[in-house]
Amino acid sequence: MHHQTVWFIMVLEGAIELNLDGDKNYRMETGDTAYCNGQRMHCWRNVSGEKSVMLKVLTPPYGLER
């Protein structure tokens, strides 16, 4: 997915794999964070074999006029 935002995620429990731009995978575990321009293609999946919990915060890009 992609959108006109900036996003931040934090893994609260378990582990996920974050995919950016369809070809870059990053394993993230409890306490790991990521910050990115929402226009980049991104998706994630649970890779812990158990429950994973993450917090995702979306915000308009800095300086966006209303």
N, CA, C, O and CB atoms as a CASP TS submission, in Angstrom:
PFRMAT TS
TARGET T0000
AUTHOR 0000-0000-0000
METHOD Language model
MODEL 1
PARENT N/A
ATOM      1  N   MET     1       0.835  -1.172   0.000  1.00  0.00           N
ATOM      2  CA  MET     1       0.000   0.000   0.000  1.00  0.00           C
ATOM      3  C   MET     1       0.881   1.237   0.000  1.00  0.00           C
ATOM      4  O   MET     1       2.051   1.170   0.376  1.00  0.00           O
ATOM      5  CB  MET     1      -0.951  -0.003   1.204  1.00  0.00           C
ATOM      6  N   HIS     2       0.327   2.358  -0.418  1.00  0.00           N
ATOM      7  CA  HIS     2       1.048   3.627  -0.318  1.00  0.00           C
ATOM      8  C   HIS     2       0.020   4.745  -0.213  1.00  0.00           C
ATOM      9  O   HIS     2      -1.114   4.594  -0.667  1.00  0.00           O
ATOM     10  CB  HIS     2       2.000   3.847  -1.548  1.00  0.00           C
ATOM     11  N   HIS     3       0.408   5.857   0.380  1.00  0.00           N
ATOM     12  CA  HIS     3      -0.512   6.961   0.614  1.00  0.00           C
ATOM     13  C   HIS     3       0.273   8.236   0.874  1.00  0.00           C
ATOM     14  O   HIS     3       1.489   8.197   1.061  1.00  0.00           O
ATOM     15  CB  HIS     3      -1.453   6.653   1.794  1.00  0.00           C
ATOM     16  N   GLN     4      -0.422   9.361   0.886  1.00  0.00           N
ATOM     17  CA  GLN     4       0.193  10.677   1.064  1.00  0.00           C
ATOM     18  C   GLN     4       0.389  10.991   2.546  1.00  0.00           C
ATOM     19  O   GLN     4      -0.178  11.961   3.051  1.00  0.00           O
ATOM     20  CB  GLN     4      -0.668  11.766   0.401  1.00  0.00           C
ATOM     21  N   THR     5       1.165  10.203   3.230  1.00  0.00           N
ATOM     22  CA  THR     5       1.412  10.414   4.650  1.00  0.00           C
ATOM     23  C   THR     5       2.862  10.086   4.972  1.00  0.00           C
ATOM     24  O   THR     5       3.623   9.628   4.120  1.00  0.00           O
ATOM     25  CB  THR     5       0.458   9.557   5.508  1.00  0.00           C
ATOM     26  N   VAL     6       3.212  10.329   6.201  1.00  0.00           N
ATOM     27  CA  VAL     6       4.444   9.816   6.787  1.00  0.00           C
ATOM     28  C   VAL     6       3.985   8.853   7.861  1.00  0.00           C
ATOM     29  O   VAL     6       3.016   9.139   8.565  1.00  0.00           O
ATOM     30  CB  VAL     6       5.384  10.973   7.368  1.00  0.00           C
ATOM     31  N   TRP     7       4.656   7.715   8.007  1.00  0.00           N
ATOM     32  CA  TRP     7       4.223   6.744   9.013  1.00  0.00           C
ATOM     33  C   TRP     7       5.371   6.302   9.895  1.00  0.00           C
ATOM     34  O   TRP     7       6.543   6.350   9.524  1.00  0.00           O
ATOM     35  CB  TRP     7       3.595   5.536   8.347  1.00  0.00           C
ATOM     36  N   PHE     8       4.972   5.867  11.090  1.00  0.00           N
ATOM     37  CA  PHE     8       5.892   5.349  12.093  1.00  0.00           C
ATOM     38  C   PHE     8       5.281   4.058  12.608  1.00  0.00           C
ATOM     39  O   PHE     8       4.084   4.017  12.892  1.00  0.00           O
ATOM     40  CB  PHE     8       6.145   6.386  13.260  1.00  0.00           C
ATOM     41  N   ILE     9       6.080   2.999  12.735  1.00  0.00           N
ATOM     42  CA  ILE     9       5.585   1.779  13.370  1.00  0.00           C
ATOM     43  C   ILE     9       6.546   1.344  14.466  1.00  0.00           C
ATOM     44  O   ILE     9       7.752   1.579  14.399  1.00  0.00           O
ATOM     45  CB  ILE     9       5.402   0.650  12.328  1.00  0.00           C
ATOM     46  N   MET    10       5.973   0.705  15.473  1.00  0.00           N
ATOM     47  CA  MET    10       6.747   0.122  16.566  1.00  0.00           C
ATOM     48  C   MET    10       6.173  -1.255  16.841  1.00  0.00           C
ATOM     49  O   MET    10       4.963  -1.407  17.010  1.00  0.00           O
ATOM     50  CB  MET    10       6.715   1.024  17.854  1.00  0.00           C
ATOM     51  N   VAL    11       7.037  -2.254  16.886  1.00  0.00           N
ATOM     52  CA  VAL    11       6.602  -3.610  17.210  1.00  0.00           C
ATOM     53  C   VAL    11       6.494  -3.703  18.731  1.00  0.00           C
ATOM     54  O   VAL    11       7.480  -3.525  19.446  1.00  0.00           O
ATOM     55  CB  VAL    11       7.595  -4.695  16.634  1.00  0.00           C
ATOM     56  N   LEU    12       5.289  -3.982  19.209  1.00  0.00           N
ATOM     57  CA  LEU    12       5.035  -4.058  20.646  1.00  0.00           C
ATOM     58  C   LEU    12       5.177  -5.473  21.182  1.00  0.00           C
ATOM     59  O   LEU    12       5.471  -5.678  22.359  1.00  0.00           O
ATOM     60  CB  LEU    12       3.653  -3.536  20.958  1.00  0.00           C
ATOM     61  N   GLU    13       4.964  -6.448  20.302  1.00  0.00           N
ATOM     62  CA  GLU    13       5.038  -7.857  20.719  1.00  0.00           C
ATOM     63  C   GLU    13       5.279  -8.724  19.488  1.00  0.00           C
ATOM     64  O   GLU    13       4.719  -8.459  18.424  1.00  0.00           O
ATOM     65  CB  GLU    13       3.727  -8.300  21.461  1.00  0.00           C
ATOM     66  N   GLY    14       6.095  -9.741  19.621  1.00  0.00           N
ATOM     67  CA  GLY    14       6.337 -10.674  18.522  1.00  0.00           C
ATOM     68  C   GLY    14       7.342 -10.149  17.514  1.00  0.00           C
ATOM     69  O   GLY    14       8.248  -9.389  17.855  1.00  0.00           O
ATOM     70  N   ALA    15       7.168 -10.569  16.259  1.00  0.00           N
ATOM     71  CA  ALA    15       8.083 -10.163  15.188  1.00  0.00           C
ATOM     72  C   ALA    15       7.311 -10.051  13.885  1.00  0.00           C
ATOM     73  O   ALA    15       6.410 -10.843  13.611  1.00  0.00           O
ATOM     74  CB  ALA    15       9.257 -11.169  15.041  1.00  0.00           C
ATOM     75  N   ILE    16       7.676  -9.055  13.084  1.00  0.00           N
ATOM     76  CA  ILE    16       7.084  -8.884  11.764  1.00  0.00           C
ATOM     77  C   ILE    16       8.204  -8.744  10.740  1.00  0.00           C
ATOM     78  O   ILE    16       9.354  -8.467  11.082  1.00  0.00           O
ATOM     79  CB  ILE    16       6.136  -7.649  11.727  1.00  0.00           C
ATOM     80  N   GLU    17       7.843  -8.939   9.489  1.00  0.00           N
ATOM     81  CA  GLU    17       8.750  -8.648   8.387  1.00  0.00           C
ATOM     82  C   GLU    17       8.149  -7.477   7.627  1.00  0.00           C
ATOM     83  O   GLU    17       7.029  -7.568   7.124  1.00  0.00           O
ATOM     84  CB  GLU    17       8.967  -9.903   7.451  1.00  0.00           C
ATOM     85  N   LEU    18       8.883  -6.387   7.542  1.00  0.00           N
ATOM     86  CA  LEU    18       8.465  -5.198   6.815  1.00  0.00           C
ATOM     87  C   LEU    18       9.078  -5.251   5.426  1.00  0.00           C
ATOM     88  O   LEU    18      10.286  -5.434   5.283  1.00  0.00           O
ATOM     89  CB  LEU    18       8.882  -3.896   7.565  1.00  0.00           C
ATOM     90  N   ASN    19       8.246  -5.093   4.402  1.00  0.00           N
ATOM     91  CA  ASN    19       8.729  -5.077   3.024  1.00  0.00           C
ATOM     92  C   ASN    19       8.569  -3.664   2.483  1.00  0.00           C
ATOM     93  O   ASN    19       7.484  -3.084   2.545  1.00  0.00           O
ATOM     94  CB  ASN    19       7.961  -6.113   2.135  1.00  0.00           C
ATOM     95  N   LEU    20       9.657  -3.115   1.951  1.00  0.00           N
ATOM     96  CA  LEU    20       9.625  -1.792   1.332  1.00  0.00           C
ATOM     97  C   LEU    20       9.938  -1.910  -0.148  1.00  0.00           C
ATOM     98  O   LEU    20      10.884  -2.591  -0.543  1.00  0.00           O
ATOM     99  CB  LEU    20      10.620  -0.838   2.018  1.00  0.00           C
ATOM    100  N   ASP    21       9.147  -1.248  -0.950  1.00  0.00           N
ATOM    101  CA  ASP    21       9.355  -1.162  -2.397  1.00  0.00           C
ATOM    102  C   ASP    21       9.318  -2.513  -3.098  1.00  0.00           C
ATOM    103  O   ASP    21       9.817  -2.636  -4.217  1.00  0.00           O
ATOM    104  CB  ASP    21      10.669  -0.499  -2.677  1.00  0.00           C
ATOM    105  N   GLY    22       8.738  -3.526  -2.468  1.00  0.00           N
ATOM    106  CA  GLY    22       8.576  -4.823  -3.103  1.00  0.00           C
ATOM    107  C   GLY    22       9.806  -5.705  -3.118  1.00  0.00           C
ATOM    108  O   GLY    22       9.723  -6.858  -3.543  1.00  0.00           O
ATOM    109  N   ASP    23      10.965  -5.193  -2.660  1.00  0.00           N
ATOM    110  CA  ASP    23      12.167  -6.028  -2.739  1.00  0.00           C
ATOM    111  C   ASP    23      13.083  -5.947  -1.522  1.00  0.00           C
ATOM    112  O   ASP    23      14.063  -6.690  -1.447  1.00  0.00           O
ATOM    113  CB  ASP    23      12.942  -5.652  -3.943  1.00  0.00           C
ATOM    114  N   LYS    24      12.794  -5.077  -0.582  1.00  0.00           N
ATOM    115  CA  LYS    24      13.649  -4.942   0.607  1.00  0.00           C
ATOM    116  C   LYS    24      12.873  -5.412   1.830  1.00  0.00           C
ATOM    117  O   LYS    24      11.858  -4.815   2.190  1.00  0.00           O
ATOM    118  CB  LYS    24      14.132  -3.463   0.793  1.00  0.00           C
ATOM    119  N   ASN    25      13.350  -6.491   2.478  1.00  0.00           N
ATOM    120  CA  ASN    25      12.689  -7.038   3.656  1.00  0.00           C
ATOM    121  C   ASN    25      13.515  -6.759   4.904  1.00  0.00           C
ATOM    122  O   ASN    25      14.737  -6.906   4.906  1.00  0.00           O
ATOM    123  CB  ASN    25      12.455  -8.547   3.494  1.00  0.00           C
ATOM    124  N   TYR    26      12.824  -6.355   5.962  1.00  0.00           N
ATOM    125  CA  TYR    26      13.466  -6.062   7.237  1.00  0.00           C
ATOM    126  C   TYR    26      12.728  -6.808   8.334  1.00  0.00           C
ATOM    127  O   TYR    26      11.523  -6.623   8.502  1.00  0.00           O
ATOM    128  CB  TYR    26      13.488  -4.534   7.523  1.00  0.00           C
ATOM    129  N   ARG    27      13.424  -7.641   9.075  1.00  0.00           N
ATOM    130  CA  ARG    27      12.822  -8.318  10.222  1.00  0.00           C
ATOM    131  C   ARG    27      12.833  -7.351  11.398  1.00  0.00           C
ATOM    132  O   ARG    27      13.866  -6.773  11.736  1.00  0.00           O
ATOM    133  CB  ARG    27      13.584  -9.646  10.571  1.00  0.00           C
ATOM    134  N   MET    28      11.677  -7.187  12.011  1.00  0.00           N
ATOM    135  CA  MET    28      11.531  -6.288  13.151  1.00  0.00           C
ATOM    136  C   MET    28      10.990  -7.083  14.330  1.00  0.00           C
ATOM    137  O   MET    28      10.036  -7.848  14.188  1.00  0.00           O
ATOM    138  CB  MET    28      10.596  -5.088  12.811  1.00  0.00           C
ATOM    139  N   GLU    29      11.599  -6.899  15.486  1.00  0.00           N
ATOM    140  CA  GLU    29      11.187  -7.607  16.693  1.00  0.00           C
ATOM    141  C   GLU    29      10.743  -6.608  17.751  1.00  0.00           C
ATOM    142  O   GLU    29      10.867  -5.398  17.558  1.00  0.00           O
ATOM    143  CB  GLU    29      12.332  -8.493  17.230  1.00  0.00           C
ATOM    144  N   THR    30      10.231  -7.106  18.859  1.00  0.00           N
ATOM    145  CA  THR    30       9.713  -6.263  19.933  1.00  0.00           C
ATOM    146  C   THR    30      10.671  -5.112  20.245  1.00  0.00           C
ATOM    147  O   THR    30      11.855  -5.325  20.507  1.00  0.00           O
ATOM    148  CB  THR    30       9.467  -7.101  21.192  1.00  0.00           C
ATOM    149  N   GLY    31      10.135  -3.886  20.213  1.00  0.00           N
ATOM    150  CA  GLY    31      10.925  -2.690  20.498  1.00  0.00           C
ATOM    151  C   GLY    31      11.501  -2.014  19.269  1.00  0.00           C
ATOM    152  O   GLY    31      11.919  -0.859  19.349  1.00  0.00           O
ATOM    153  N   ASP    32      11.535  -2.702  18.125  1.00  0.00           N
ATOM    154  CA  ASP    32      12.065  -2.098  16.904  1.00  0.00           C
ATOM    155  C   ASP    32      11.075  -1.083  16.346  1.00  0.00           C
ATOM    156  O   ASP    32       9.863  -1.233  16.501  1.00  0.00           O
ATOM    157  CB  ASP    32      12.376  -3.181  15.848  1.00  0.00           C
ATOM    158  N   THR    33      11.607  -0.044  15.692  1.00  0.00           N
ATOM    159  CA  THR    33      10.781   0.999  15.098  1.00  0.00           C
ATOM    160  C   THR    33      11.211   1.266  13.664  1.00  0.00           C
ATOM    161  O   THR    33      12.336   0.960  13.268  1.00  0.00           O
ATOM    162  CB  THR    33      10.860   2.287  15.926  1.00  0.00           C
ATOM    163  N   ALA    34      10.290   1.844  12.892  1.00  0.00           N
ATOM    164  CA  ALA    34      10.585   2.260  11.523  1.00  0.00           C
ATOM    165  C   ALA    34       9.796   3.531  11.237  1.00  0.00           C
ATOM    166  O   ALA    34       8.712   3.736  11.783  1.00  0.00           O
ATOM    167  CB  ALA    34      10.236   1.131  10.490  1.00  0.00           C
ATOM    168  N   TYR    35      10.345   4.376  10.381  1.00  0.00           N
ATOM    169  CA  TYR    35       9.747   5.652  10.003  1.00  0.00           C
ATOM    170  C   TYR    35       9.955   5.806   8.508  1.00  0.00           C
ATOM    171  O   TYR    35      11.065   5.591   8.018  1.00  0.00           O
ATOM    172  CB  TYR    35      10.373   6.860  10.806  1.00  0.00           C
ATOM    173  N   CYS    36       8.914   6.173   7.769  1.00  0.00           N
ATOM    174  CA  CYS    36       9.060   6.202   6.315  1.00  0.00           C
ATOM    175  C   CYS    36       8.027   7.114   5.670  1.00  0.00           C
ATOM    176  O   CYS    36       6.961   7.369   6.232  1.00  0.00           O
ATOM    177  CB  CYS    36       8.940   4.794   5.742  1.00  0.00           C
ATOM    178  N   ASN    37       8.360   7.596   4.491  1.00  0.00           N
ATOM    179  CA  ASN    37       7.433   8.318   3.634  1.00  0.00           C
ATOM    180  C   ASN    37       6.387   7.326   3.135  1.00  0.00           C
ATOM    181  O   ASN    37       6.743   6.281   2.591  1.00  0.00           O
ATOM    182  CB  ASN    37       8.177   9.012   2.440  1.00  0.00           C
ATOM    183  N   GLY    38       5.119   7.633   3.310  1.00  0.00           N
ATOM    184  CA  GLY    38       4.047   6.722   2.926  1.00  0.00           C
ATOM    185  C   GLY    38       3.920   6.492   1.434  1.00  0.00           C
ATOM    186  O   GLY    38       3.196   5.584   1.025  1.00  0.00           O
ATOM    187  N   GLN    39       4.588   7.269   0.609  1.00  0.00           N
ATOM    188  CA  GLN    39       4.512   7.064  -0.833  1.00  0.00           C
ATOM    189  C   GLN    39       5.326   5.853  -1.281  1.00  0.00           C
ATOM    190  O   GLN    39       5.157   5.372  -2.401  1.00  0.00           O
ATOM    191  CB  GLN    39       4.994   8.305  -1.561  1.00  0.00           C
ATOM    192  N   ARG    40       6.206   5.358  -0.411  1.00  0.00           N
ATOM    193  CA  ARG    40       6.936   4.127  -0.737  1.00  0.00           C
ATOM    194  C   ARG    40       5.990   2.951  -0.566  1.00  0.00           C
ATOM    195  O   ARG    40       5.208   2.919   0.384  1.00  0.00           O
ATOM    196  CB  ARG    40       8.209   3.956   0.166  1.00  0.00           C
ATOM    197  N   MET    41       6.049   2.001  -1.459  1.00  0.00           N
ATOM    198  CA  MET    41       5.245   0.789  -1.322  1.00  0.00           C
ATOM    199  C   MET    41       5.705   0.054  -0.074  1.00  0.00           C
ATOM    200  O   MET    41       6.905  -0.079   0.166  1.00  0.00           O
ATOM    201  CB  MET    41       5.362  -0.123  -2.588  1.00  0.00           C
ATOM    202  N   HIS    42       4.751  -0.425   0.722  1.00  0.00           N
ATOM    203  CA  HIS    42       5.113  -1.128   1.944  1.00  0.00           C
ATOM    204  C   HIS    42       4.008  -2.092   2.362  1.00  0.00           C
ATOM    205  O   HIS    42       2.826  -1.864   2.104  1.00  0.00           O
ATOM    206  CB  HIS    42       5.401  -0.131   3.069  1.00  0.00           C
ATOM    207  N   CYS    43       4.420  -3.153   3.002  1.00  0.00           N
ATOM    208  CA  CYS    43       3.497  -4.116   3.596  1.00  0.00           C
ATOM    209  C   CYS    43       4.262  -4.867   4.676  1.00  0.00           C
ATOM    210  O   CYS    43       5.485  -4.757   4.763  1.00  0.00           O
ATOM    211  CB  CYS    43       2.905  -5.103   2.515  1.00  0.00           C
ATOM    212  N   TRP    44       3.561  -5.616   5.484  1.00  0.00           N
ATOM    213  CA  TRP    44       4.202  -6.366   6.559  1.00  0.00           C
ATOM    214  C   TRP    44       3.458  -7.662   6.780  1.00  0.00           C
ATOM    215  O   TRP    44       2.312  -7.823   6.362  1.00  0.00           O
ATOM    216  CB  TRP    44       4.253  -5.543   7.859  1.00  0.00           C
ATOM    217  N   ARG    45       4.139  -8.595   7.454  1.00  0.00           N
ATOM    218  CA  ARG    45       3.512  -9.871   7.807  1.00  0.00           C
ATOM    219  C   ARG    45       4.104 -10.363   9.116  1.00  0.00           C
ATOM    220  O   ARG    45       5.236 -10.037   9.474  1.00  0.00           O
ATOM    221  CB  ARG    45       3.707 -10.929   6.679  1.00  0.00           C
ATOM    222  N   ASN    46       3.315 -11.150   9.813  1.00  0.00           N
ATOM    223  CA  ASN    46       3.731 -11.744  11.077  1.00  0.00           C
ATOM    224  C   ASN    46       4.689 -12.893  10.772  1.00  0.00           C
ATOM    225  O   ASN    46       4.346 -13.792  10.004  1.00  0.00           O
ATOM    226  CB  ASN    46       2.498 -12.240  11.906  1.00  0.00           C
ATOM    227  N   VAL    47       5.872 -12.877  11.357  1.00  0.00           N
ATOM    228  CA  VAL    47       6.841 -13.959  11.156  1.00  0.00           C
ATOM    229  C   VAL    47       7.226 -14.624  12.476  1.00  0.00           C
ATOM    230  O   VAL    47       8.190 -15.387  12.533  1.00  0.00           O
ATOM    231  CB  VAL    47       8.094 -13.423  10.461  1.00  0.00           C
ATOM    232  N   SER    48       6.471 -14.334  13.536  1.00  0.00           N
ATOM    233  CA  SER    48       6.839 -14.852  14.855  1.00  0.00           C
ATOM    234  C   SER    48       6.294 -16.246  15.125  1.00  0.00           C
ATOM    235  O   SER    48       6.775 -16.921  16.035  1.00  0.00           O
ATOM    236  CB  SER    48       6.353 -13.917  15.922  1.00  0.00           C
ATOM    237  N   GLY    49       5.297 -16.701  14.357  1.00  0.00           N
ATOM    238  CA  GLY    49       4.667 -17.981  14.645  1.00  0.00           C
ATOM    239  C   GLY    49       3.649 -17.885  15.766  1.00  0.00           C
ATOM    240  O   GLY    49       2.958 -18.859  16.064  1.00  0.00           O
ATOM    241  N   GLU    50       3.552 -16.720  16.390  1.00  0.00           N
ATOM    242  CA  GLU    50       2.581 -16.439  17.443  1.00  0.00           C
ATOM    243  C   GLU    50       1.984 -15.060  17.170  1.00  0.00           C
ATOM    244  O   GLU    50       2.191 -14.483  16.103  1.00  0.00           O
ATOM    245  CB  GLU    50       3.243 -16.506  18.873  1.00  0.00           C
ATOM    246  N   LYS    51       1.255 -14.549  18.132  1.00  0.00           N
ATOM    247  CA  LYS    51       0.646 -13.234  17.977  1.00  0.00           C
ATOM    248  C   LYS    51       1.724 -12.154  17.903  1.00  0.00           C
ATOM    249  O   LYS    51       2.691 -12.167  18.665  1.00  0.00           O
ATOM    250  CB  LYS    51      -0.323 -12.947  19.137  1.00  0.00           C
ATOM    251  N   SER    52       1.537 -11.223  16.973  1.00  0.00           N
ATOM    252  CA  SER    52       2.379 -10.029  16.897  1.00  0.00           C
ATOM    253  C   SER    52       1.476  -8.813  17.028  1.00  0.00           C
ATOM    254  O   SER    52       0.348  -8.801  16.536  1.00  0.00           O
ATOM    255  CB  SER    52       3.199  -9.985  15.558  1.00  0.00           C
ATOM    256  N   VAL    53       1.991  -7.797  17.696  1.00  0.00           N
ATOM    257  CA  VAL    53       1.246  -6.551  17.875  1.00  0.00           C
ATOM    258  C   VAL    53       2.160  -5.404  17.471  1.00  0.00           C
ATOM    259  O   VAL    53       3.316  -5.346  17.888  1.00  0.00           O
ATOM    260  CB  VAL    53       0.741  -6.383  19.355  1.00  0.00           C
ATOM    261  N   MET    54       1.630  -4.482  16.648  1.00  0.00           N
ATOM    262  CA  MET    54       2.415  -3.312  16.281  1.00  0.00           C
ATOM    263  C   MET    54       1.542  -2.073  16.359  1.00  0.00           C
ATOM    264  O   MET    54       0.323  -2.140  16.198  1.00  0.00           O
ATOM    265  CB  MET    54       3.014  -3.469  14.869  1.00  0.00           C
ATOM    266  N   LEU    55       2.174  -0.960  16.604  1.00  0.00           N
ATOM    267  CA  LEU    55       1.519   0.339  16.624  1.00  0.00           C
ATOM    268  C   LEU    55       1.924   1.052  15.347  1.00  0.00           C
ATOM    269  O   LEU    55       3.112   1.152  15.042  1.00  0.00           O
ATOM    270  CB  LEU    55       1.902   1.174  17.906  1.00  0.00           C
ATOM    271  N   LYS    56       0.942   1.552  14.593  1.00  0.00           N
ATOM    272  CA  LYS    56       1.235   2.314  13.376  1.00  0.00           C
ATOM    273  C   LYS    56       0.595   3.686  13.520  1.00  0.00           C
ATOM    274  O   LYS    56      -0.601   3.802  13.789  1.00  0.00           O
ATOM    275  CB  LYS    56       0.711   1.574  12.088  1.00  0.00           C
ATOM    276  N   VAL    57       1.406   4.726  13.337  1.00  0.00           N
ATOM    277  CA  VAL    57       0.938   6.107  13.429  1.00  0.00           C
ATOM    278  C   VAL    57       1.125   6.754  12.064  1.00  0.00           C
ATOM    279  O   VAL    57       2.222   6.729  11.505  1.00  0.00           O
ATOM    280  CB  VAL    57       1.704   6.904  14.546  1.00  0.00           C
ATOM    281  N   LEU    58       0.052   7.333  11.527  1.00  0.00           N
ATOM    282  CA  LEU    58       0.097   8.040  10.246  1.00  0.00           C
ATOM    283  C   LEU    58      -0.083   9.528  10.502  1.00  0.00           C
ATOM    284  O   LEU    58      -0.870   9.924  11.361  1.00  0.00           O
ATOM    285  CB  LEU    58      -0.996   7.509   9.268  1.00  0.00           C
ATOM    286  N   THR    59       0.641  10.345   9.764  1.00  0.00           N
ATOM    287  CA  THR    59       0.505  11.792   9.893  1.00  0.00           C
ATOM    288  C   THR    59       0.692  12.427   8.516  1.00  0.00           C
ATOM    289  O   THR    59       1.423  11.887   7.686  1.00  0.00           O
ATOM    290  CB  THR    59       1.535  12.366  10.919  1.00  0.00           C
ATOM    291  N   PRO    60       0.048  13.557   8.263  1.00  0.00           N
ATOM    292  CA  PRO    60       0.310  14.249   6.998  1.00  0.00           C
ATOM    293  C   PRO    60       1.787  14.626   6.931  1.00  0.00           C
ATOM    294  O   PRO    60       2.412  14.851   7.967  1.00  0.00           O
ATOM    295  CB  PRO    60      -0.591  15.517   6.854  1.00  0.00           C
ATOM    296  N   PRO    61       2.351  14.697   5.725  1.00  0.00           N
ATOM    297  CA  PRO    61       3.755  15.087   5.598  1.00  0.00           C
ATOM    298  C   PRO    61       3.998  16.463   6.219  1.00  0.00           C
ATOM    299  O   PRO    61       3.117  17.322   6.201  1.00  0.00           O
ATOM    300  CB  PRO    61       4.178  15.090   4.121  1.00  0.00           C
ATOM    301  N   TYR    62       5.187  16.665   6.763  1.00  0.00           N
ATOM    302  CA  TYR    62       5.564  17.946   7.364  1.00  0.00           C
ATOM    303  C   TYR    62       5.386  19.064   6.352  1.00  0.00           C
ATOM    304  O   TYR    62       5.822  18.946   5.207  1.00  0.00           O
ATOM    305  CB  TYR    62       7.022  17.909   7.874  1.00  0.00           C
ATOM    306  N   GLY    63       4.749  20.143   6.768  1.00  0.00           N
ATOM    307  CA  GLY    63       4.587  21.310   5.907  1.00  0.00           C
ATOM    308  C   GLY    63       3.380  21.250   4.997  1.00  0.00           C
ATOM    309  O   GLY    63       3.185  22.151   4.182  1.00  0.00           O
ATOM    310  N   LEU    64       2.555  20.206   5.113  1.00  0.00           N
ATOM    311  CA  LEU    64       1.375  20.092   4.258  1.00  0.00           C
ATOM    312  C   LEU    64       0.381  21.193   4.613  1.00  0.00           C
ATOM    313  O   LEU    64      -0.041  21.310   5.764  1.00  0.00           O
ATOM    314  CB  LEU    64       0.716  18.690   4.404  1.00  0.00           C
ATOM    315  N   GLU    65       0.014  21.989   3.634  1.00  0.00           N
ATOM    316  CA  GLU    65      -0.959  23.067   3.842  1.00  0.00           C
ATOM    317  C   GLU    65      -2.362  22.488   3.860  1.00  0.00           C
ATOM    318  O   GLU    65      -2.658  21.535   3.139  1.00  0.00           O
ATOM    319  CB  GLU    65      -0.834  24.152   2.741  1.00  0.00           C
ATOM    320  N   ARG    66      -3.220  23.064   4.682  1.00  0.00           N
ATOM    321  CA  ARG    66      -4.631  22.631   4.708  1.00  0.00           C
ATOM    322  C   ARG    66      -5.414  23.400   3.688  1.00  0.00           C
ATOM    323  O   ARG    66      -6.619  23.190   3.547  1.00  0.00           O
ATOM    324  CB  ARG    66      -5.254  22.820   6.104  1.00  0.00           C
TER
END
